[in-house]
Amino acid sequence: MSTPAEPRHLELTVFSSFRASHSLTGFEVPHYHLWKVEAEFSADWPLSSDRLIDLVFLQSTLDRIFSAVEGTHLNSVLSVSPTSENLTAWIWKRLTEELPDAPLSRVAVSLCDLSGKVSGRARLSR
């Protein structure tokens, strides 16, 4: 009889969201979305300390990042077209700037209507 395999990897996901409008050039009129964000961090198990990253610190970092776009028209804030794909890359860049030593492994952005119904998602991972 074999023994169950021991875990070797831990993934920690934090969730956040913000509301902002956007439009795609020549395609849409400006409209609002709820953008739901997942940031995933990963490390080998067992950890060298009691946590991978402090969730309260991580949540406050995300809140600070999203305060720059909350309620804005993303076309005026981002230097690229405000697609879900580009927004995912923007969040990845901001997180790695704010937390250069954190083991970020994935960022996902879900495009939602204002009631929270998801219509699509972009994911970026290493």
VOBA-1610 file (N, C-alpha, C; in pm, whole numbers, padded with zeros to 5 digits, always signed):
BEGIN
Met+00084-00117+00000Met+00000+00000+00000Met+00090+00125+00000Ser+00065+00213-00092Ser+00147+00334-00101Ser+00090+00445-00014Thr+00176+00535+00027Thr+00132+00648+00110Thr+00097+00765+00018Pro+00006+00849+00062Pro-00032+00965-00020Pro+00090+01055-00043Ala+00095+01113-00159Ala+00205+01204-00192Ala+00197+01328-00103Glu+00311+01372-00059Glu+00319+01494+00021Glu+00307+01616-00071Pro+00242+01722-00025Pro+00232+01843-00107Pro+00371+01905-00127Arg+00392+01964-00244Arg+00520+02025-00275Arg+00510+02170-00318His+00391+02218-00337His+00374+02352-00391His+00251+02418-00328Leu+00264+02547-00296Leu+00153+02623-00238Leu+00120+02739-00330Glu-00009+02761-00352Glu-00057+02876-00428Glu-00151+02955-00339Leu-00131+03086-00336Leu-00213+03176-00256Leu-00272+03280-00349Thr-00405+03295-00348Thr-00472+03389-00437Thr-00543+03494-00355Val-00527+03620-00396Val-00599+03730-00334Val-00691+03791-00440Phe-00809+03835-00395Phe-00910+03887-00485Phe-00934+04034-00458Ser-00961+04109-00563Ser-00992+04250-00550Ser-01077+04290-00671Ser-01123+04414-00673Ser-01201+04461-00787Ser-01201+04613-00789Phe-01238+04667-00903Phe-01258+04811-00917Phe-01358+04834-01031Arg-01415+04954-01032Arg-01508+04993-01138Arg-01442+05104-01219Ala-01449+05090-01350Ala-01395+05192-01439Ala-01459+05175-01576Ser-01459+05283-01653Ser-01512+05275-01788Ser-01398+05259-01888His-01435+05220-02007His-01339+05212-02117His-01417+05210-02247Ser-01346+05224-02355Ser-01402+05203-02489Ser-01289+05157-02577Leu-01322+05077-02674Leu-01221+05030-02769Leu-01234+05116-02894Thr-01125+05176-02935Thr-01123+05274-03042Thr-01196+05225-03166Gly-01292+05307-03213Gly-01366+05275-03333Gly-01464+05161-03319Phe-01485+05115-03196Phe-01568+04996-03177Phe-01682+05019-03077Glu-01655+05091-02969Glu-01754+05104-02863Glu-01762+05246-02812Val-01877+05278-02757Val-01890+05403-02681Val-01843+05374-02540Pro-01797+05475-02466Pro-01752+05451-02328Pro-01862+05386-02243His-01823+05287-02165His-01916+05218-02077His-01839+05161-01958Tyr-01911+05140-01848Tyr-01849+05092-01724Tyr-01850+04940-01714His-01749+04891-01643His-01741+04750-01605His-01698+04742-01460Leu-01729+04630-01399Leu-01666+04588-01275Leu-01554+04496-01320Trp-01431+04529-01284Trp-01315+04449-01319Trp-01275+04370-01194Lys-01291+04238-01198Lys-01254+04152-01086Lys-01112+04100-01112Val-01029+04111-01010Val-00888+04078-01025Val-00849+03967-00928Glu-00769+03873-00977Glu-00710+03769-00895Glu-00559+03778-00913Ala-00487+03783-00803Ala-00341+03779-00808Ala-00297+03656-00731Glu-00221+03571-00798Glu-00179+03444-00738Glu-00029+03445-00715Phe+00009+03397-00599Phe+00150+03386-00560Phe+00175+03240-00530Ser+00296+03193-00559Ser+00324+03051-00537Ser+00466+03031-00487Ala+00483+02919-00417Ala+00615+02885-00361Ala+00619+02735-00334Asp+00740+02686-00318Asp+00757+02546-00279Asp+00708+02526-00136Trp+00658+02406-00112Trp+00609+02366+00020Trp+00704+02263+00078Pro+00739+02270+00204Pro+00690+02365+00304Pro+00758+02501+00289Leu+00689+02602+00339Leu+00741+02738+00335Leu+00856+02754+00433Ser+00939+02853+00409Ser+01051+02879+00500Ser+01007+02963+00621Ser+00884+03019+00615Ser+00829+03093+00729Ser+00682+03054+00743Asp+00608+03127+00824Asp+00470+03088+00850Asp+00372+03132+00742Arg+00416+03214+00645Arg+00326+03257+00537Arg+00404+03289+00411Leu+00335+03277+00302Leu+00394+03308+00172Leu+00407+03459+00155Ile+00299+03530+00186Ile+00294+03676+00182Ile+00180+03720+00272Asp+00195+03831+00336Asp+00092+03880+00427Asp-00029+03928+00347Leu-00144+03867+00369Leu-00264+03901+00292Leu-00312+04043+00317Val-00302+04092+00439Val-00346+04229+00468Val-00259+04328+00393Phe-00128+04307+00394Phe-00036+04392+00319Phe-00065+04384+00169Leu-00088+04262+00120Leu-00117+04244-00022Leu-00246+04314-00062Gln-00350+04301+00020Gln-00477+04366-00010Gln-00461+04518-00011Ser-00386+04573+00083Ser-00366+04719+00084Ser-00284+04764-00037Thr-00193+04680-00084Thr-00117+04712-00206Thr-00209+04715-00327Leu-00296+04616-00339Leu-00393+04615-00449Leu-00486+04735-00441Asp-00533+04768-00321Asp-00621+04885-00304Asp-00551+05011-00351Arg-00424+05025-00318Arg-00348+05143-00359Arg-00331+05147-00511Ile-00301+05034-00572Ile-00288+05028-00717Ile-00419+05064-00785Phe-00529+05009-00736Phe-00658+05031-00802Phe-00718+05167-00771Ser-00670+05235-00668Ser-00720+05371-00642Ser-00684+05465-00757Ala-00580+05431-00833Ala-00540+05512-00948Ala-00635+05499-01066Val-00716+05391-01069Val-00806+05369-01182Val-00954+05363-01142Glu-00983+05352-01015Glu-01122+05344-00968Glu-01201+05466-01017Gly-01312+05438-01087Gly-01401+05544-01133Gly-01351+05624-01251Thr-01239+05586-01309Thr-01183+05662-01421Thr-01229+05605-01555His-01193+05676-01660His-01207+05626-01797His-01069+05572-01832Leu-01055+05440-01840Leu-00924+05376-01855Leu-00847+05424-01977Asn-00918+05465-02082Asn-00850+05517-02201Asn-00764+05639-02167Ser-00805+05715-02065Ser-00733+05835-02025Ser-00620+05806-01927Val-00621+05688-01866Val-00525+05655-01759Val-00414+05563-01809Leu-00449+05463-01888Leu-00351+05366-01936Leu-00284+05417-02063Ser-00161+05376-02084Ser-00089+05417-02204Ser-00112+05322-02321Val-00195+05220-02299Val-00228+05121-02402Val-00380+05110-02411Ser-00427+05045-02516Ser-00570+05021-02531Ser-00621+04944-02409Pro-00731+04989-02348Pro-00779+04926-02223Pro-00858+04797-02245Thr-00794+04700-02305Thr-00854+04567-02317Thr-00826+04489-02189Ser-00897+04380-02170Ser-00871+04295-02052Ser-00728+04244-02054Glu-00680+04211-02173Glu-00543+04159-02185Glu-00441+04264-02141Asn-00455+04386-02190Asn-00362+04492-02154Asn-00375+04533-02008Leu-00496+04530-01956Leu-00516+04562-01815Leu-00448+04457-01726Thr-00454+04332-01766Thr-00387+04225-01693Thr-00236+04250-01689Ala-00178+04287-01802Ala-00034+04316-01808Ala+00000+04439-01724Trp-00087+04540-01723Trp-00064+04661-01643Trp-00062+04626-01494Ile-00156+04542-01451Ile-00162+04501-01310Ile-00038+04419-01275Trp+00002+04327-01363Trp+00124+04248-01339Trp+00243+04341-01318Lys+00259+04438-01406Lys+00372+04530-01396Lys+00368+04609-01266Arg+00251+04659-01230Arg+00238+04737-01106Arg+00268+04650-00983Leu+00218+04527-00981Leu+00244+04439-00867Leu+00393+04407-00854Thr+00459+04380-00966Thr+00602+04347-00958Thr+00685+04470-00923Glu+00638+04590-00956Glu+00707+04712-00913Glu+00689+04734-00763Glu+00567+04714-00714Glu+00535+04735-00573Glu+00592+04625-00484Leu+00595+04502-00535Leu+00637+04385-00456Leu+00743+04307-00534Pro+00861+04364-00553Pro+00961+04299-00640Pro+01007+04162-00593Asp+00998+04133-00464Asp+01043+04003-00413Asp+00931+03902-00395Ala+00808+03943-00421Ala+00694+03853-00403Ala+00689+03752-00518Pro+00654+03627-00489Pro+00653+03523-00592Pro+00523+03522-00674Leu+00500+03632-00747Leu+00380+03644-00831Leu+00385+03539-00941Ser+00277+03464-00957Ser+00275+03360-01060Ser+00163+03377-01161Arg+00057+03451-01125Arg-00054+03468-01218Arg-00136+03591-01179Val-00184+03661-01282Val-00281+03769-01264Val-00395+03739-01360Ala-00517+03747-01309Ala-00636+03728-01393Ala-00728+03847-01374Val-00786+03892-01485Val-00883+04001-01482Val-01010+03951-01548Ser-01119+03956-01473Ser-01250+03918-01527Ser-01328+04043-01561Leu-01382+04046-01680Leu-01465+04156-01728Leu-01609+04126-01688Cys-01668+04215-01608Cys-01802+04191-01555Cys-01893+04311-01582Asp-02024+04284-01585Asp-02115+04397-01585Asp-02119+04451-01442Leu-02189+04561-01422Leu-02185+04625-01290Leu-02251+04544-01179Ser-02330+04442-01216Ser-02388+04354-01113Ser-02291+04242-01076Gly-02180+04229-01149Gly-02081+04127-01117Gly-02084+04005-01207Lys-02175+04001-01305Lys-02182+03886-01396Lys-02060+03888-01488Val-01984+03779-01485Val-01861+03767-01562Val-01893+03735-01707Ser-01827+03808-01800Ser-01845+03777-01942Ser-01717+03725-02005Gly-01604+03742-01939Gly-01479+03691-01994Gly-01365+03715-01897Arg-01251+03649-01925Arg-01136+03664-01836Arg-01008+03653-01915Ala-00911+03736-01876Ala-00775+03727-01930Ala-00684+03685-01816Arg-00590+03594-01845Arg-00494+03549-01742Arg-00353+03560-01798Leu-00264+03606-01713Leu-00124+03617-01747Leu-00046+03541-01642Ser+00045+03454-01684Ser+00119+03375-01585Ser+00263+03357-01629Arg+00347+03324-01528Arg+00486+03296-01562Arg+00505+03148-01578
//
